[in-house]
């Protein structure tokens, strides 16, 4: 399944790092891996010192929203 990530989302996904092309036709296992890694990345980098969602967190949330619509 091909997902329509925008440029900023693709940049973040590439920064997180995957062994496959996130812009290509994705298997269910690859989609699950994206979901897990983005969730972990959100936990580490998506909140500021006041536990408010920062820009990175908003970007992670937007990716998780796309995955949640599947």
N, CA, C, O and CB atoms as a CASP TS submission, in Angstrom:
PFRMAT TS
TARGET T0000
AUTHOR 0000-0000-0000
METHOD Language model
MODEL 1
PARENT N/A
ATOM      1  N   UNK     1       0.843  -1.170   0.000  1.00  0.00           N
ATOM      2  CA  UNK     1       0.000   0.000   0.000  1.00  0.00           C
ATOM      3  C   UNK     1       0.893   1.240   0.000  1.00  0.00           C
ATOM      4  O   UNK     1       1.848   1.329   0.772  1.00  0.00           O
ATOM      5  CB  UNK     1      -0.962  -0.006   1.218  1.00  0.00           C
ATOM      6  N   UNK     2       0.581   2.167  -0.850  1.00  0.00           N
ATOM      7  CA  UNK     2       1.336   3.417  -0.928  1.00  0.00           C
ATOM      8  C   UNK     2       0.604   4.472  -0.105  1.00  0.00           C
ATOM      9  O   UNK     2      -0.597   4.680  -0.277  1.00  0.00           O
ATOM     10  CB  UNK     2       1.513   3.886  -2.416  1.00  0.00           C
ATOM     11  N   UNK     3       1.329   5.131   0.786  1.00  0.00           N
ATOM     12  CA  UNK     3       0.745   6.158   1.642  1.00  0.00           C
ATOM     13  C   UNK     3       1.203   7.534   1.175  1.00  0.00           C
ATOM     14  O   UNK     3       2.320   7.698   0.686  1.00  0.00           O
ATOM     15  CB  UNK     3       1.132   5.928   3.123  1.00  0.00           C
ATOM     16  N   UNK     4       0.333   8.506   1.332  1.00  0.00           N
ATOM     17  CA  UNK     4       0.613   9.859   0.843  1.00  0.00           C
ATOM     18  C   UNK     4       1.195  10.737   1.949  1.00  0.00           C
ATOM     19  O   UNK     4       0.501  11.578   2.519  1.00  0.00           O
ATOM     20  CB  UNK     4      -0.664  10.500   0.284  1.00  0.00           C
ATOM     21  N   UNK     5       2.474  10.530   2.242  1.00  0.00           N
ATOM     22  CA  UNK     5       3.169  11.385   3.193  1.00  0.00           C
ATOM     23  C   UNK     5       3.604  12.662   2.485  1.00  0.00           C
ATOM     24  O   UNK     5       3.962  12.636   1.307  1.00  0.00           O
ATOM     25  CB  UNK     5       4.388  10.653   3.815  1.00  0.00           C
ATOM     26  N   UNK     6       3.571  13.795   3.218  1.00  0.00           N
ATOM     27  CA  UNK     6       4.062  15.038   2.626  1.00  0.00           C
ATOM     28  C   UNK     6       5.583  15.114   2.796  1.00  0.00           C
ATOM     29  O   UNK     6       6.196  14.241   3.410  1.00  0.00           O
ATOM     30  CB  UNK     6       3.369  16.277   3.277  1.00  0.00           C
ATOM     31  N   UNK     7       6.169  16.160   2.249  1.00  0.00           N
ATOM     32  CA  UNK     7       7.631  16.292   2.225  1.00  0.00           C
ATOM     33  C   UNK     7       8.238  16.298   3.628  1.00  0.00           C
ATOM     34  O   UNK     7       9.244  15.631   3.869  1.00  0.00           O
ATOM     35  CB  UNK     7       8.025  17.567   1.495  1.00  0.00           C
ATOM     36  N   UNK     8       7.633  17.047   4.556  1.00  0.00           N
ATOM     37  CA  UNK     8       8.163  17.117   5.923  1.00  0.00           C
ATOM     38  C   UNK     8       8.049  15.768   6.627  1.00  0.00           C
ATOM     39  O   UNK     8       8.943  15.376   7.378  1.00  0.00           O
ATOM     40  CB  UNK     8       7.423  18.195   6.730  1.00  0.00           C
ATOM     41  N   UNK     9       6.956  15.065   6.385  1.00  0.00           N
ATOM     42  CA  UNK     9       6.790  13.742   6.979  1.00  0.00           C
ATOM     43  C   UNK     9       7.847  12.775   6.443  1.00  0.00           C
ATOM     44  O   UNK     9       8.423  11.995   7.202  1.00  0.00           O
ATOM     45  CB  UNK     9       5.376  13.199   6.699  1.00  0.00           C
ATOM     46  N   UNK    10       8.096  12.828   5.142  1.00  0.00           N
ATOM     47  CA  UNK    10       9.104  11.962   4.526  1.00  0.00           C
ATOM     48  C   UNK    10      10.486  12.280   5.089  1.00  0.00           C
ATOM     49  O   UNK    10      11.270  11.369   5.356  1.00  0.00           O
ATOM     50  CB  UNK    10       9.100  12.125   2.987  1.00  0.00           C
ATOM     51  N   UNK    11      10.791  13.569   5.273  1.00  0.00           N
ATOM     52  CA  UNK    11      12.083  13.956   5.857  1.00  0.00           C
ATOM     53  C   UNK    11      12.247  13.355   7.249  1.00  0.00           C
ATOM     54  O   UNK    11      13.311  12.831   7.579  1.00  0.00           O
ATOM     55  CB  UNK    11      12.209  15.494   5.925  1.00  0.00           C
ATOM     56  N   UNK    12      11.196  13.428   8.068  1.00  0.00           N
ATOM     57  CA  UNK    12      11.275  12.864   9.413  1.00  0.00           C
ATOM     58  C   UNK    12      11.410  11.346   9.358  1.00  0.00           C
ATOM     59  O   UNK    12      12.205  10.771  10.102  1.00  0.00           O
ATOM     60  CB  UNK    12      10.038  13.256  10.232  1.00  0.00           C
ATOM     61  N   UNK    13      10.652  10.698   8.497  1.00  0.00           N
ATOM     62  CA  UNK    13      10.748   9.240   8.374  1.00  0.00           C
ATOM     63  C   UNK    13      12.152   8.821   7.945  1.00  0.00           C
ATOM     64  O   UNK    13      12.684   7.828   8.440  1.00  0.00           O
ATOM     65  CB  UNK    13       9.709   8.716   7.368  1.00  0.00           C
ATOM     66  N   UNK    14      12.747   9.574   7.027  1.00  0.00           N
ATOM     67  CA  UNK    14      14.118   9.270   6.598  1.00  0.00           C
ATOM     68  C   UNK    14      15.115   9.501   7.734  1.00  0.00           C
ATOM     69  O   UNK    14      16.099   8.772   7.857  1.00  0.00           O
ATOM     70  CB  UNK    14      14.502  10.127   5.379  1.00  0.00           C
ATOM     71  N   UNK    15      14.861  10.515   8.562  1.00  0.00           N
ATOM     72  CA  UNK    15      15.723  10.788   9.716  1.00  0.00           C
ATOM     73  C   UNK    15      15.629   9.647  10.733  1.00  0.00           C
ATOM     74  O   UNK    15      16.638   9.238  11.307  1.00  0.00           O
ATOM     75  CB  UNK    15      15.335  12.133  10.380  1.00  0.00           C
ATOM     76  N   UNK    16      14.423   9.143  10.948  1.00  0.00           N
ATOM     77  CA  UNK    16      14.232   8.018  11.870  1.00  0.00           C
ATOM     78  C   UNK    16      14.973   6.798  11.340  1.00  0.00           C
ATOM     79  O   UNK    16      15.632   6.085  12.095  1.00  0.00           O
ATOM     80  CB  UNK    16      12.720   7.700  12.058  1.00  0.00           C
ATOM     81  N   UNK    17      14.860   6.566  10.043  1.00  0.00           N
ATOM     82  CA  UNK    17      15.611   5.498   9.393  1.00  0.00           C
ATOM     83  C   UNK    17      14.855   4.192   9.253  1.00  0.00           C
ATOM     84  O   UNK    17      14.393   3.614  10.237  1.00  0.00           O
ATOM     85  CB  UNK    17      16.854   5.249  10.142  1.00  0.00           C
ATOM     86  N   UNK    18      14.736   3.739   8.026  1.00  0.00           N
ATOM     87  CA  UNK    18      14.087   2.470   7.702  1.00  0.00           C
ATOM     88  C   UNK    18      14.908   1.752   6.641  1.00  0.00           C
ATOM     89  O   UNK    18      15.640   2.381   5.877  1.00  0.00           O
ATOM     90  CB  UNK    18      12.625   2.693   7.214  1.00  0.00           C
ATOM     91  N   UNK    19      14.781   0.432   6.601  1.00  0.00           N
ATOM     92  CA  UNK    19      15.504  -0.384   5.620  1.00  0.00           C
ATOM     93  C   UNK    19      14.730  -0.522   4.319  1.00  0.00           C
ATOM     94  O   UNK    19      15.055  -1.369   3.487  1.00  0.00           O
ATOM     95  CB  UNK    19      15.794  -1.764   6.192  1.00  0.00           C
ATOM     96  N   UNK    20      13.714   0.303   4.142  1.00  0.00           N
ATOM     97  CA  UNK    20      12.878   0.263   2.948  1.00  0.00           C
ATOM     98  C   UNK    20      12.471   1.684   2.589  1.00  0.00           C
ATOM     99  O   UNK    20      12.620   2.605   3.393  1.00  0.00           O
ATOM    100  CB  UNK    20      11.627  -0.637   3.164  1.00  0.00           C
ATOM    101  N   UNK    21      11.959   1.854   1.387  1.00  0.00           N
ATOM    102  CA  UNK    21      11.531   3.164   0.897  1.00  0.00           C
ATOM    103  C   UNK    21      10.129   3.455   1.422  1.00  0.00           C
ATOM    104  O   UNK    21       9.167   2.792   1.035  1.00  0.00           O
ATOM    105  CB  UNK    21      11.562   3.219  -0.663  1.00  0.00           C
ATOM    106  N   UNK    22      10.016   4.448   2.303  1.00  0.00           N
ATOM    107  CA  UNK    22       8.718   4.767   2.906  1.00  0.00           C
ATOM    108  C   UNK    22       7.744   5.381   1.911  1.00  0.00           C
ATOM    109  O   UNK    22       6.552   5.495   2.199  1.00  0.00           O
ATOM    110  CB  UNK    22       8.909   5.711   4.070  1.00  0.00           C
ATOM    111  N   UNK    23       8.241   5.778   0.741  1.00  0.00           N
ATOM    112  CA  UNK    23       7.360   6.356  -0.281  1.00  0.00           C
ATOM    113  C   UNK    23       6.892   5.302  -1.279  1.00  0.00           C
ATOM    114  O   UNK    23       6.105   5.600  -2.177  1.00  0.00           O
ATOM    115  CB  UNK    23       8.077   7.486  -1.020  1.00  0.00           C
ATOM    116  N   UNK    24       7.373   4.078  -1.123  1.00  0.00           N
ATOM    117  CA  UNK    24       7.015   3.007  -2.053  1.00  0.00           C
ATOM    118  C   UNK    24       5.770   2.261  -1.613  1.00  0.00           C
ATOM    119  O   UNK    24       5.037   2.701  -0.727  1.00  0.00           O
ATOM    120  CB  UNK    24       8.164   2.036  -2.196  1.00  0.00           C
ATOM    121  N   UNK    25       5.547   1.124  -2.252  1.00  0.00           N
ATOM    122  CA  UNK    25       4.431   0.250  -1.922  1.00  0.00           C
ATOM    123  C   UNK    25       4.792  -0.508  -0.645  1.00  0.00           C
ATOM    124  O   UNK    25       5.720  -1.317  -0.650  1.00  0.00           O
ATOM    125  CB  UNK    25       4.108  -0.738  -3.102  1.00  0.00           C
ATOM    126  N   UNK    26       4.073  -0.256   0.444  1.00  0.00           N
ATOM    127  CA  UNK    26       4.435  -0.781   1.759  1.00  0.00           C
ATOM    128  C   UNK    26       3.629  -2.026   2.120  1.00  0.00           C
ATOM    129  O   UNK    26       2.428  -2.101   1.861  1.00  0.00           O
ATOM    130  CB  UNK    26       4.233   0.287   2.819  1.00  0.00           C
ATOM    131  N   UNK    27       4.303  -2.991   2.716  1.00  0.00           N
ATOM    132  CA  UNK    27       3.624  -4.184   3.221  1.00  0.00           C
ATOM    133  C   UNK    27       3.014  -3.861   4.590  1.00  0.00           C
ATOM    134  O   UNK    27       3.313  -2.824   5.182  1.00  0.00           O
ATOM    135  CB  UNK    27       4.615  -5.400   3.320  1.00  0.00           C
ATOM    136  N   UNK    28       2.166  -4.751   5.080  1.00  0.00           N
ATOM    137  CA  UNK    28       1.585  -4.570   6.411  1.00  0.00           C
ATOM    138  C   UNK    28       2.675  -4.520   7.479  1.00  0.00           C
ATOM    139  O   UNK    28       2.589  -3.726   8.415  1.00  0.00           O
ATOM    140  CB  UNK    28       0.592  -5.701   6.722  1.00  0.00           C
ATOM    141  N   UNK    29       3.695  -5.361   7.344  1.00  0.00           N
ATOM    142  CA  UNK    29       4.794  -5.368   8.316  1.00  0.00           C
ATOM    143  C   UNK    29       5.567  -4.054   8.299  1.00  0.00           C
ATOM    144  O   UNK    29       5.970  -3.562   9.352  1.00  0.00           O
ATOM    145  CB  UNK    29       5.745  -6.530   8.032  1.00  0.00           C
ATOM    146  N   UNK    30       5.776  -3.481   7.117  1.00  0.00           N
ATOM    147  CA  UNK    30       6.483  -2.200   7.014  1.00  0.00           C
ATOM    148  C   UNK    30       5.654  -1.077   7.632  1.00  0.00           C
ATOM    149  O   UNK    30       6.201  -0.191   8.287  1.00  0.00           O
ATOM    150  CB  UNK    30       6.805  -1.875   5.540  1.00  0.00           C
ATOM    151  N   UNK    31       4.349  -1.111   7.427  1.00  0.00           N
ATOM    152  CA  UNK    31       3.466  -0.104   8.030  1.00  0.00           C
ATOM    153  C   UNK    31       3.512  -0.217   9.552  1.00  0.00           C
ATOM    154  O   UNK    31       3.549   0.796  10.250  1.00  0.00           O
ATOM    155  CB  UNK    31       2.007  -0.271   7.519  1.00  0.00           C
ATOM    156  N   UNK    32       3.509  -1.445  10.066  1.00  0.00           N
ATOM    157  CA  UNK    32       3.608  -1.657  11.519  1.00  0.00           C
ATOM    158  C   UNK    32       4.940  -1.133  12.052  1.00  0.00           C
ATOM    159  O   UNK    32       4.988  -0.548  13.134  1.00  0.00           O
ATOM    160  CB  UNK    32       3.453  -3.157  11.861  1.00  0.00           C
ATOM    161  N   UNK    33       6.021  -1.340  11.300  1.00  0.00           N
ATOM    162  CA  UNK    33       7.334  -0.851  11.720  1.00  0.00           C
ATOM    163  C   UNK    33       7.356   0.675  11.760  1.00  0.00           C
ATOM    164  O   UNK    33       7.913   1.263  12.687  1.00  0.00           O
ATOM    165  CB  UNK    33       8.429  -1.373  10.775  1.00  0.00           C
ATOM    166  N   UNK    34       6.758   1.313  10.764  1.00  0.00           N
ATOM    167  CA  UNK    34       6.674   2.779  10.767  1.00  0.00           C
ATOM    168  C   UNK    34       5.918   3.241  12.005  1.00  0.00           C
ATOM    169  O   UNK    34       6.362   4.155  12.700  1.00  0.00           O
ATOM    170  CB  UNK    34       5.979   3.303   9.474  1.00  0.00           C
ATOM    171  N   UNK    35       4.786   2.619  12.283  1.00  0.00           N
ATOM    172  CA  UNK    35       3.969   2.995  13.435  1.00  0.00           C
ATOM    173  C   UNK    35       4.765   2.870  14.739  1.00  0.00           C
ATOM    174  O   UNK    35       4.732   3.771  15.576  1.00  0.00           O
ATOM    175  CB  UNK    35       2.705   2.121  13.500  1.00  0.00           C
ATOM    176  N   UNK    36       5.470   1.768  14.905  1.00  0.00           N
ATOM    177  CA  UNK    36       6.248   1.548  16.126  1.00  0.00           C
ATOM    178  C   UNK    36       7.380   2.556  16.269  1.00  0.00           C
ATOM    179  O   UNK    36       7.567   3.135  17.339  1.00  0.00           O
ATOM    180  CB  UNK    36       6.814   0.136  16.141  1.00  0.00           C
ATOM    181  N   UNK    37       8.131   2.768  15.200  1.00  0.00           N
ATOM    182  CA  UNK    37       9.284   3.673  15.278  1.00  0.00           C
ATOM    183  C   UNK    37       8.855   5.129  15.448  1.00  0.00           C
ATOM    184  O   UNK    37       9.499   5.880  16.180  1.00  0.00           O
ATOM    185  CB  UNK    37      10.147   3.533  14.026  1.00  0.00           C
ATOM    186  N   UNK    38       7.774   5.534  14.780  1.00  0.00           N
ATOM    187  CA  UNK    38       7.299   6.916  14.920  1.00  0.00           C
ATOM    188  C   UNK    38       6.762   7.133  16.335  1.00  0.00           C
ATOM    189  O   UNK    38       6.977   8.195  16.918  1.00  0.00           O
ATOM    190  CB  UNK    38       6.198   7.235  13.863  1.00  0.00           C
ATOM    191  N   UNK    39       6.074   6.149  16.886  1.00  0.00           N
ATOM    192  CA  UNK    39       5.578   6.255  18.265  1.00  0.00           C
ATOM    193  C   UNK    39       6.735   6.392  19.248  1.00  0.00           C
ATOM    194  O   UNK    39       6.684   7.215  20.162  1.00  0.00           O
ATOM    195  CB  UNK    39       4.720   5.027  18.628  1.00  0.00           C
ATOM    196  N   UNK    40       7.772   5.589  19.060  1.00  0.00           N
ATOM    197  CA  UNK    40       8.957   5.689  19.919  1.00  0.00           C
ATOM    198  C   UNK    40       9.631   7.051  19.767  1.00  0.00           C
ATOM    199  O   UNK    40      10.021   7.667  20.759  1.00  0.00           O
ATOM    200  CB  UNK    40       9.956   4.567  19.589  1.00  0.00           C
ATOM    201  N   UNK    41       9.768   7.522  18.522  1.00  0.00           N
ATOM    202  CA  UNK    41      10.404   8.811  18.260  1.00  0.00           C
ATOM    203  C   UNK    41       9.606   9.930  18.937  1.00  0.00           C
ATOM    204  O   UNK    41      10.183  10.855  19.507  1.00  0.00           O
ATOM    205  CB  UNK    41      10.518   9.066  16.731  1.00  0.00           C
ATOM    206  N   UNK    42       8.276   9.836  18.868  1.00  0.00           N
ATOM    207  CA  UNK    42       7.417  10.819  19.532  1.00  0.00           C
ATOM    208  C   UNK    42       7.700  10.830  21.034  1.00  0.00           C
ATOM    209  O   UNK    42       7.817  11.895  21.640  1.00  0.00           O
ATOM    210  CB  UNK    42       5.920  10.510  19.266  1.00  0.00           C
ATOM    211  N   UNK    43       7.808   9.651  21.628  1.00  0.00           N
ATOM    212  CA  UNK    43       8.044   9.565  23.073  1.00  0.00           C
ATOM    213  C   UNK    43       9.370  10.215  23.470  1.00  0.00           C
ATOM    214  O   UNK    43       9.460  10.836  24.529  1.00  0.00           O
ATOM    215  CB  UNK    43       8.029   8.104  23.523  1.00  0.00           C
ATOM    216  N   UNK    44      10.390  10.080  22.636  1.00  0.00           N
ATOM    217  CA  UNK    44      11.717  10.637  22.945  1.00  0.00           C
ATOM    218  C   UNK    44      11.860  12.116  22.580  1.00  0.00           C
ATOM    219  O   UNK    44      12.495  12.875  23.313  1.00  0.00           O
ATOM    220  CB  UNK    44      12.778   9.846  22.220  1.00  0.00           C
ATOM    221  N   UNK    45      11.276  12.529  21.458  1.00  0.00           N
ATOM    222  CA  UNK    45      11.553  13.869  20.923  1.00  0.00           C
ATOM    223  C   UNK    45      10.318  14.742  20.702  1.00  0.00           C
ATOM    224  O   UNK    45      10.457  15.899  20.306  1.00  0.00           O
ATOM    225  CB  UNK    45      12.279  13.737  19.634  1.00  0.00           C
ATOM    226  N   UNK    46       9.127  14.223  20.946  1.00  0.00           N
ATOM    227  CA  UNK    46       7.908  14.939  20.581  1.00  0.00           C
ATOM    228  C   UNK    46       7.311  15.829  21.644  1.00  0.00           C
ATOM    229  O   UNK    46       6.313  16.508  21.401  1.00  0.00           O
ATOM    230  CB  UNK    46       6.907  13.981  20.182  1.00  0.00           C
ATOM    231  N   UNK    47       7.916  15.834  22.830  1.00  0.00           N
ATOM    232  CA  UNK    47       7.386  16.654  23.920  1.00  0.00           C
ATOM    233  C   UNK    47       8.463  17.598  24.432  1.00  0.00           C
ATOM    234  O   UNK    47       9.642  17.247  24.475  1.00  0.00           O
ATOM    235  CB  UNK    47       6.858  15.765  25.069  1.00  0.00           C
ATOM    236  N   UNK    48       8.046  18.805  24.821  1.00  0.00           N
ATOM    237  CA  UNK    48       9.012  19.746  25.383  1.00  0.00           C
ATOM    238  C   UNK    48       9.137  19.520  26.889  1.00  0.00           C
ATOM    239  O   UNK    48       8.578  18.565  27.428  1.00  0.00           O
ATOM    240  CB  UNK    48       8.594  21.210  25.082  1.00  0.00           C
ATOM    241  N   UNK    49       9.863  20.394  27.553  1.00  0.00           N
ATOM    242  CA  UNK    49      10.122  20.220  28.985  1.00  0.00           C
ATOM    243  C   UNK    49       8.860  20.316  29.837  1.00  0.00           C
ATOM    244  O   UNK    49       8.855  19.864  30.982  1.00  0.00           O
ATOM    245  CB  UNK    49      11.118  21.252  29.451  1.00  0.00           C
ATOM    246  N   UNK    50       7.789  20.898  29.296  1.00  0.00           N
ATOM    247  CA  UNK    50       6.518  20.999  30.014  1.00  0.00           C
ATOM    248  C   UNK    50       5.545  19.905  29.603  1.00  0.00           C
ATOM    249  O   UNK    50       4.358  19.971  29.924  1.00  0.00           O
ATOM    250  CB  UNK    50       5.889  22.360  29.776  1.00  0.00           C
ATOM    251  N   UNK    51       6.047  18.899  28.891  1.00  0.00           N
ATOM    252  CA  UNK    51       5.233  17.796  28.361  1.00  0.00           C
ATOM    253  C   UNK    51       4.157  18.265  27.390  1.00  0.00           C
ATOM    254  O   UNK    51       3.120  17.618  27.240  1.00  0.00           O
ATOM    255  CB  UNK    51       4.583  17.043  29.501  1.00  0.00           C
ATOM    256  N   UNK    52       4.409  19.392  26.735  1.00  0.00           N
ATOM    257  CA  UNK    52       3.537  19.861  25.660  1.00  0.00           C
ATOM    258  C   UNK    52       4.096  19.349  24.341  1.00  0.00           C
ATOM    259  O   UNK    52       5.308  19.203  24.183  1.00  0.00           O
ATOM    260  CB  UNK    52       3.420  21.426  25.655  1.00  0.00           C
ATOM    261  N   UNK    53       3.205  19.078  23.401  1.00  0.00           N
ATOM    262  CA  UNK    53       3.638  18.573  22.100  1.00  0.00           C
ATOM    263  C   UNK    53       4.380  19.674  21.353  1.00  0.00           C
ATOM    264  O   UNK    53       3.862  20.779  21.197  1.00  0.00           O
ATOM    265  CB  UNK    53       2.429  18.064  21.269  1.00  0.00           C
ATOM    266  N   UNK    54       5.597  19.374  20.890  1.00  0.00           N
ATOM    267  CA  UNK    54       6.381  20.339  20.117  1.00  0.00           C
ATOM    268  C   UNK    54       6.191  20.085  18.617  1.00  0.00           C
ATOM    269  O   UNK    54       5.380  19.244  18.227  1.00  0.00           O
ATOM    270  CB  UNK    54       7.887  20.255  20.498  1.00  0.00           C
ATOM    271  N   UNK    55       6.934  20.806  17.782  1.00  0.00           N
ATOM    272  CA  UNK    55       6.777  20.670  16.331  1.00  0.00           C
ATOM    273  C   UNK    55       7.076  19.249  15.851  1.00  0.00           C
ATOM    274  O   UNK    55       6.388  18.726  14.975  1.00  0.00           O
ATOM    275  CB  UNK    55       7.689  21.658  15.612  1.00  0.00           C
ATOM    276  N   UNK    56       8.096  18.637  16.424  1.00  0.00           N
ATOM    277  CA  UNK    56       8.422  17.256  16.056  1.00  0.00           C
ATOM    278  C   UNK    56       7.275  16.330  16.440  1.00  0.00           C
ATOM    279  O   UNK    56       6.913  15.425  15.687  1.00  0.00           O
ATOM    280  CB  UNK    56       9.735  16.799  16.741  1.00  0.00           C
ATOM    281  N   UNK    57       6.715  16.564  17.605  1.00  0.00           N
ATOM    282  CA  UNK    57       5.578  15.761  18.051  1.00  0.00           C
ATOM    283  C   UNK    57       4.375  15.912  17.145  1.00  0.00           C
ATOM    284  O   UNK    57       3.684  14.936  16.852  1.00  0.00           O
ATOM    285  CB  UNK    57       5.198  16.137  19.458  1.00  0.00           C
ATOM    286  N   UNK    58       4.121  17.139  16.699  1.00  0.00           N
ATOM    287  CA  UNK    58       3.000  17.364  15.781  1.00  0.00           C
ATOM    288  C   UNK    58       3.211  16.620  14.469  1.00  0.00           C
ATOM    289  O   UNK    58       2.271  16.071  13.896  1.00  0.00           O
ATOM    290  CB  UNK    58       2.819  18.865  15.511  1.00  0.00           C
ATOM    291  N   UNK    59       4.444  16.609  14.006  1.00  0.00           N
ATOM    292  CA  UNK    59       4.769  15.893  12.774  1.00  0.00           C
ATOM    293  C   UNK    59       4.586  14.385  12.971  1.00  0.00           C
ATOM    294  O   UNK    59       4.038  13.703  12.105  1.00  0.00           O
ATOM    295  CB  UNK    59       6.219  16.208  12.329  1.00  0.00           C
ATOM    296  N   UNK    60       5.041  13.876  14.100  1.00  0.00           N
ATOM    297  CA  UNK    60       4.831  12.457  14.411  1.00  0.00           C
ATOM    298  C   UNK    60       3.334  12.140  14.473  1.00  0.00           C
ATOM    299  O   UNK    60       2.887  11.124  13.940  1.00  0.00           O
ATOM    300  CB  UNK    60       5.514  12.087  15.753  1.00  0.00           C
ATOM    301  N   UNK    61       2.572  13.006  15.122  1.00  0.00           N
ATOM    302  CA  UNK    61       1.128  12.798  15.214  1.00  0.00           C
ATOM    303  C   UNK    61       0.484  12.765  13.842  1.00  0.00           C
ATOM    304  O   UNK    61      -0.418  11.964  13.600  1.00  0.00           O
ATOM    305  CB  UNK    61       0.486  13.886  16.060  1.00  0.00           C
ATOM    306  N   UNK    62       0.937  13.630  12.935  1.00  0.00           N
ATOM    307  CA  UNK    62       0.346  13.660  11.596  1.00  0.00           C
ATOM    308  C   UNK    62       0.619  12.357  10.843  1.00  0.00           C
ATOM    309  O   UNK    62      -0.222  11.892  10.074  1.00  0.00           O
ATOM    310  CB  UNK    62       0.893  14.854  10.798  1.00  0.00           C
ATOM    311  N   UNK    63       1.797  11.771  11.068  1.00  0.00           N
ATOM    312  CA  UNK    63       2.112  10.475  10.453  1.00  0.00           C
ATOM    313  C   UNK    63       1.242   9.385  11.073  1.00  0.00           C
ATOM    314  O   UNK    63       0.696   8.542  10.362  1.00  0.00           O
ATOM    315  CB  UNK    63       3.620  10.132  10.626  1.00  0.00           C
ATOM    316  N   UNK    64       1.115   9.403  12.394  1.00  0.00           N
ATOM    317  CA  UNK    64       0.296   8.400  13.072  1.00  0.00           C
ATOM    318  C   UNK    64      -1.176   8.523  12.676  1.00  0.00           C
ATOM    319  O   UNK    64      -1.893   7.523  12.630  1.00  0.00           O
ATOM    320  CB  UNK    64       0.444   8.536  14.590  1.00  0.00           C
ATOM    321  N   UNK    65      -1.625   9.743  12.391  1.00  0.00           N
ATOM    322  CA  UNK    65      -3.001   9.934  11.913  1.00  0.00           C
ATOM    323  C   UNK    65      -3.215   9.237  10.578  1.00  0.00           C
ATOM    324  O   UNK    65      -4.245   8.596  10.366  1.00  0.00           O
ATOM    325  CB  UNK    65      -3.324  11.430  11.781  1.00  0.00           C
ATOM    326  N   UNK    66      -2.246   9.361   9.677  1.00  0.00           N
ATOM    327  CA  UNK    66      -2.341   8.685   8.374  1.00  0.00           C
ATOM    328  C   UNK    66      -2.418   7.173   8.580  1.00  0.00           C
ATOM    329  O   UNK    66      -3.240   6.497   7.962  1.00  0.00           O
ATOM    330  CB  UNK    66      -1.123   9.049   7.468  1.00  0.00           C
ATOM    331  N   UNK    67      -1.564   6.653   9.446  1.00  0.00           N
ATOM    332  CA  UNK    67      -1.548   5.214   9.706  1.00  0.00           C
ATOM    333  C   UNK    67      -2.835   4.769  10.396  1.00  0.00           C
ATOM    334  O   UNK    67      -3.309   3.657  10.164  1.00  0.00           O
ATOM    335  CB  UNK    67      -0.333   4.838  10.565  1.00  0.00           C
ATOM    336  N   UNK    68      -3.398   5.626  11.236  1.00  0.00           N
ATOM    337  CA  UNK    68      -4.626   5.301  11.951  1.00  0.00           C
ATOM    338  C   UNK    68      -5.847   5.229  11.060  1.00  0.00           C
ATOM    339  O   UNK    68      -6.854   4.623  11.427  1.00  0.00           O
ATOM    340  CB  UNK    68      -4.862   6.301  13.018  1.00  0.00           C
ATOM    341  N   UNK    69      -5.766   5.845   9.891  1.00  0.00           N
ATOM    342  CA  UNK    69      -6.888   5.830   8.951  1.00  0.00           C
ATOM    343  C   UNK    69      -6.949   4.548   8.132  1.00  0.00           C
ATOM    344  O   UNK    69      -7.904   4.339   7.384  1.00  0.00           O
ATOM    345  CB  UNK    69      -6.798   7.017   8.022  1.00  0.00           C
ATOM    346  N   UNK    70      -5.941   3.684   8.263  1.00  0.00           N
ATOM    347  CA  UNK    70      -5.899   2.446   7.474  1.00  0.00           C
ATOM    348  C   UNK    70      -6.827   1.399   8.043  1.00  0.00           C
ATOM    349  O   UNK    70      -6.918   0.296   7.504  1.00  0.00           O
ATOM    350  CB  UNK    70      -4.482   1.897   7.413  1.00  0.00           C
TER
END
